[in-house]
Amino acid sequence: MAKLILHQVSIGTLQNINLEVAPEEIVCLSGPSGAGKSRLLRAVADLEPHGGTVKLGNLAQGLVPGHRWRRSVMMVPAESAWWFDTVGEHLYKPMPKALHALGFDEDVSEWSVSRLSSGEKQRLALIRALSREPDVLLLDEPTANLDEKTTRQVEDWLISVIHAQNRPVLWVAHSREQIRRVAKRHFCIEGSKLLELQE
């Protein structure tokens, strides 16, 4: 699996961001509301125009059609969109182990999306993303709608999957406790820059 590389990336108030995320490494981003955390993820996913260069190994973002890049460098937003009627229609392939790990029976595939709670949508959006087998995960507060017990369940599952599949991960989080549990490195947005924090 290749390294995720940001070189001189600028978007919004963020300027000249340089960051490398190794395979199997979880790097957490934090900062005040409106600081640009989500926009930085969107730049990495090629969802917003930006300055600088994003690469996956030797492959530059600008050399790949947007839809192909986003399949490989996949962002899971805090509020996920759902466009088909049932959960199963959104999964690229069956994910029985993942569903079970996050507290679902396989019959969830037959559930109508309209019956899902915000927490169920958040967990299923993670499974949906991983069903596409991306090379990189960009997670925007992936446990924001979950209680403490379910948050720990999702963290443990994500960490095991990330390590098993050697994915680089950028993870936006607010909770310092969560960051200490999951992150190898932690950067906080201060003004236009990223500042690495030692936990």
Contacts in CASP RR format, 6 or more apart in sequence:
PFRMAT RR
TARGET T0000
AUTHOR 0000-0000-0000
METHOD contacts of the structure
MODEL  1
MAKLILHQVSIGTLQNINLEVAPEEIVCLSGPSGAGKSRLLRAVADLEPH
GGTVKLGNLAQGLVPGHRWRRSVMMVPAESAWWFDTVGEHLYKPMPKALH
ALGFDEDVSEWSVSRLSSGEKQRLALIRALSREPDVLLLDEPTANLDEKT
TRQVEDWLISVIHAQNRPVLWVAHSREQIRRVAKRHFCIEGSKLLELQE
1 23 0 8 1.000
1 24 0 8 1.000
1 135 0 8 1.000
1 165 0 8 1.000
1 166 0 8 1.000
1 167 0 8 1.000
1 168 0 8 1.000
2 23 0 8 1.000
2 56 0 8 1.000
2 57 0 8 1.000
2 58 0 8 1.000
2 59 0 8 1.000
2 135 0 8 1.000
2 168 0 8 1.000
3 20 0 8 1.000
3 21 0 8 1.000
3 22 0 8 1.000
3 23 0 8 1.000
3 56 0 8 1.000
3 57 0 8 1.000
3 168 0 8 1.000
4 20 0 8 1.000
4 21 0 8 1.000
4 44 0 8 1.000
4 54 0 8 1.000
4 55 0 8 1.000
4 56 0 8 1.000
4 57 0 8 1.000
4 73 0 8 1.000
4 136 0 8 1.000
4 168 0 8 1.000
4 170 0 8 1.000
5 19 0 8 1.000
5 20 0 8 1.000
5 53 0 8 1.000
5 54 0 8 1.000
5 55 0 8 1.000
5 56 0 8 1.000
5 57 0 8 1.000
6 17 0 8 1.000
6 18 0 8 1.000
6 19 0 8 1.000
6 20 0 8 1.000
6 44 0 8 1.000
6 53 0 8 1.000
6 54 0 8 1.000
7 18 0 8 1.000
7 52 0 8 1.000
7 53 0 8 1.000
7 54 0 8 1.000
7 55 0 8 1.000
8 16 0 8 1.000
8 17 0 8 1.000
8 18 0 8 1.000
8 51 0 8 1.000
8 52 0 8 1.000
8 53 0 8 1.000
9 16 0 8 1.000
9 17 0 8 1.000
9 18 0 8 1.000
9 19 0 8 1.000
9 40 0 8 1.000
9 43 0 8 1.000
9 44 0 8 1.000
9 50 0 8 1.000
9 51 0 8 1.000
9 52 0 8 1.000
9 53 0 8 1.000
9 54 0 8 1.000
10 16 0 8 1.000
10 17 0 8 1.000
10 50 0 8 1.000
10 51 0 8 1.000
10 52 0 8 1.000
11 36 0 8 1.000
11 39 0 8 1.000
11 40 0 8 1.000
11 42 0 8 1.000
11 43 0 8 1.000
11 48 0 8 1.000
11 49 0 8 1.000
11 50 0 8 1.000
11 51 0 8 1.000
12 36 0 8 1.000
12 39 0 8 1.000
13 35 0 8 1.000
13 36 0 8 1.000
13 191 0 8 1.000
13 192 0 8 1.000
14 36 0 8 1.000
14 39 0 8 1.000
14 40 0 8 1.000
14 189 0 8 1.000
14 191 0 8 1.000
14 192 0 8 1.000
14 193 0 8 1.000
14 194 0 8 1.000
15 192 0 8 1.000
15 193 0 8 1.000
16 192 0 8 1.000
16 193 0 8 1.000
17 40 0 8 1.000
17 193 0 8 1.000
17 194 0 8 1.000
19 27 0 8 1.000
19 187 0 8 1.000
19 194 0 8 1.000
21 27 0 8 1.000
21 136 0 8 1.000
21 168 0 8 1.000
21 169 0 8 1.000
21 170 0 8 1.000
22 168 0 8 1.000
23 166 0 8 1.000
23 167 0 8 1.000
23 168 0 8 1.000
24 162 0 8 1.000
24 163 0 8 1.000
24 166 0 8 1.000
24 167 0 8 1.000
24 168 0 8 1.000
25 168 0 8 1.000
25 169 0 8 1.000
25 184 0 8 1.000
25 185 0 8 1.000
26 159 0 8 1.000
26 162 0 8 1.000
26 169 0 8 1.000
26 171 0 8 1.000
26 182 0 8 1.000
26 183 0 8 1.000
26 184 0 8 1.000
27 168 0 8 1.000
27 169 0 8 1.000
27 170 0 8 1.000
27 171 0 8 1.000
27 183 0 8 1.000
27 184 0 8 1.000
27 185 0 8 1.000
27 186 0 8 1.000
27 187 0 8 1.000
28 171 0 8 1.000
28 172 0 8 1.000
28 173 0 8 1.000
28 178 0 8 1.000
28 179 0 8 1.000
28 182 0 8 1.000
28 183 0 8 1.000
28 185 0 8 1.000
28 186 0 8 1.000
28 187 0 8 1.000
29 37 0 8 1.000
29 40 0 8 1.000
29 41 0 8 1.000
29 170 0 8 1.000
29 171 0 8 1.000
29 172 0 8 1.000
29 173 0 8 1.000
29 186 0 8 1.000
29 187 0 8 1.000
29 188 0 8 1.000
29 189 0 8 1.000
29 194 0 8 1.000
30 37 0 8 1.000
30 172 0 8 1.000
30 173 0 8 1.000
30 174 0 8 1.000
30 176 0 8 1.000
30 179 0 8 1.000
30 186 0 8 1.000
30 187 0 8 1.000
30 188 0 8 1.000
30 189 0 8 1.000
31 37 0 8 1.000
31 174 0 8 1.000
31 188 0 8 1.000
31 189 0 8 1.000
31 190 0 8 1.000
32 189 0 8 1.000
35 189 0 8 1.000
35 191 0 8 1.000
36 189 0 8 1.000
37 140 0 8 1.000
37 172 0 8 1.000
37 189 0 8 1.000
38 77 0 8 1.000
38 78 0 8 1.000
38 140 0 8 1.000
38 172 0 8 1.000
39 48 0 8 1.000
40 189 0 8 1.000
41 75 0 8 1.000
41 138 0 8 1.000
41 140 0 8 1.000
41 170 0 8 1.000
41 172 0 8 1.000
42 48 0 8 1.000
42 75 0 8 1.000
43 50 0 8 1.000
43 51 0 8 1.000
43 54 0 8 1.000
44 54 0 8 1.000
44 73 0 8 1.000
44 75 0 8 1.000
44 136 0 8 1.000
44 138 0 8 1.000
44 170 0 8 1.000
45 69 0 8 1.000
45 70 0 8 1.000
45 73 0 8 1.000
45 74 0 8 1.000
45 75 0 8 1.000
45 138 0 8 1.000
46 54 0 8 1.000
46 61 0 8 1.000
46 62 0 8 1.000
46 66 0 8 1.000
46 69 0 8 1.000
46 70 0 8 1.000
46 73 0 8 1.000
47 70 0 8 1.000
47 75 0 8 1.000
53 60 0 8 1.000
53 61 0 8 1.000
54 60 0 8 1.000
54 61 0 8 1.000
54 73 0 8 1.000
55 61 0 8 1.000
56 72 0 8 1.000
56 73 0 8 1.000
56 135 0 8 1.000
56 136 0 8 1.000
61 69 0 8 1.000
61 73 0 8 1.000
62 69 0 8 1.000
64 72 0 8 1.000
71 132 0 8 1.000
71 134 0 8 1.000
72 134 0 8 1.000
72 135 0 8 1.000
72 136 0 8 1.000
73 134 0 8 1.000
73 135 0 8 1.000
73 136 0 8 1.000
73 138 0 8 1.000
74 129 0 8 1.000
74 132 0 8 1.000
74 134 0 8 1.000
74 136 0 8 1.000
74 137 0 8 1.000
74 138 0 8 1.000
75 138 0 8 1.000
75 139 0 8 1.000
75 140 0 8 1.000
76 125 0 8 1.000
76 126 0 8 1.000
76 129 0 8 1.000
76 137 0 8 1.000
76 138 0 8 1.000
76 139 0 8 1.000
76 140 0 8 1.000
76 142 0 8 1.000
77 125 0 8 1.000
77 140 0 8 1.000
78 122 0 8 1.000
78 140 0 8 1.000
78 141 0 8 1.000
78 142 0 8 1.000
78 144 0 8 1.000
80 121 0 8 1.000
80 122 0 8 1.000
80 124 0 8 1.000
80 125 0 8 1.000
80 128 0 8 1.000
82 90 0 8 1.000
82 113 0 8 1.000
82 116 0 8 1.000
82 121 0 8 1.000
83 90 0 8 1.000
84 90 0 8 1.000
84 113 0 8 1.000
85 112 0 8 1.000
85 113 0 8 1.000
86 109 0 8 1.000
86 110 0 8 1.000
86 111 0 8 1.000
86 112 0 8 1.000
86 113 0 8 1.000
87 108 0 8 1.000
87 109 0 8 1.000
87 110 0 8 1.000
87 111 0 8 1.000
87 113 0 8 1.000
87 116 0 8 1.000
87 124 0 8 1.000
88 108 0 8 1.000
88 109 0 8 1.000
88 110 0 8 1.000
90 113 0 8 1.000
90 124 0 8 1.000
90 128 0 8 1.000
91 109 0 8 1.000
91 127 0 8 1.000
91 128 0 8 1.000
91 131 0 8 1.000
92 128 0 8 1.000
92 131 0 8 1.000
92 132 0 8 1.000
92 133 0 8 1.000
93 131 0 8 1.000
94 106 0 8 1.000
94 109 0 8 1.000
95 127 0 8 1.000
95 130 0 8 1.000
95 131 0 8 1.000
96 106 0 8 1.000
98 127 0 8 1.000
98 130 0 8 1.000
98 131 0 8 1.000
98 157 0 8 1.000
98 161 0 8 1.000
99 105 0 8 1.000
99 106 0 8 1.000
99 108 0 8 1.000
99 109 0 8 1.000
99 127 0 8 1.000
100 106 0 8 1.000
101 153 0 8 1.000
101 157 0 8 1.000
102 123 0 8 1.000
102 124 0 8 1.000
102 126 0 8 1.000
102 127 0 8 1.000
102 153 0 8 1.000
102 154 0 8 1.000
102 157 0 8 1.000
103 123 0 8 1.000
103 153 0 8 1.000
104 123 0 8 1.000
104 124 0 8 1.000
108 124 0 8 1.000
113 121 0 8 1.000
116 124 0 8 1.000
117 145 0 8 1.000
118 145 0 8 1.000
119 145 0 8 1.000
119 146 0 8 1.000
119 150 0 8 1.000
121 145 0 8 1.000
122 142 0 8 1.000
122 143 0 8 1.000
122 144 0 8 1.000
122 145 0 8 1.000
122 146 0 8 1.000
123 146 0 8 1.000
123 150 0 8 1.000
123 154 0 8 1.000
126 139 0 8 1.000
126 142 0 8 1.000
126 154 0 8 1.000
126 158 0 8 1.000
129 137 0 8 1.000
130 137 0 8 1.000
130 161 0 8 1.000
134 167 0 8 1.000
135 167 0 8 1.000
135 168 0 8 1.000
136 167 0 8 1.000
136 168 0 8 1.000
136 169 0 8 1.000
136 170 0 8 1.000
137 162 0 8 1.000
137 167 0 8 1.000
137 168 0 8 1.000
137 169 0 8 1.000
137 170 0 8 1.000
137 171 0 8 1.000
138 169 0 8 1.000
138 170 0 8 1.000
139 158 0 8 1.000
139 169 0 8 1.000
139 170 0 8 1.000
139 171 0 8 1.000
139 172 0 8 1.000
140 172 0 8 1.000
141 172 0 8 1.000
141 173 0 8 1.000
141 174 0 8 1.000
142 154 0 8 1.000
142 158 0 8 1.000
142 171 0 8 1.000
143 150 0 8 1.000
143 151 0 8 1.000
143 154 0 8 1.000
143 155 0 8 1.000
143 178 0 8 1.000
146 154 0 8 1.000
151 178 0 8 1.000
155 178 0 8 1.000
155 181 0 8 1.000
155 182 0 8 1.000
158 169 0 8 1.000
158 182 0 8 1.000
159 182 0 8 1.000
161 167 0 8 1.000
162 169 0 8 1.000
171 182 0 8 1.000
171 183 0 8 1.000
173 179 0 8 1.000
173 182 0 8 1.000
173 183 0 8 1.000
176 199 0 8 1.000
179 186 0 8 1.000
179 199 0 8 1.000
180 199 0 8 1.000
183 199 0 8 1.000
185 196 0 8 1.000
186 196 0 8 1.000
186 197 0 8 1.000
186 199 0 8 1.000
187 194 0 8 1.000
187 195 0 8 1.000
187 196 0 8 1.000
187 197 0 8 1.000
188 194 0 8 1.000
188 195 0 8 1.000
188 197 0 8 1.000
189 195 0 8 1.000
END
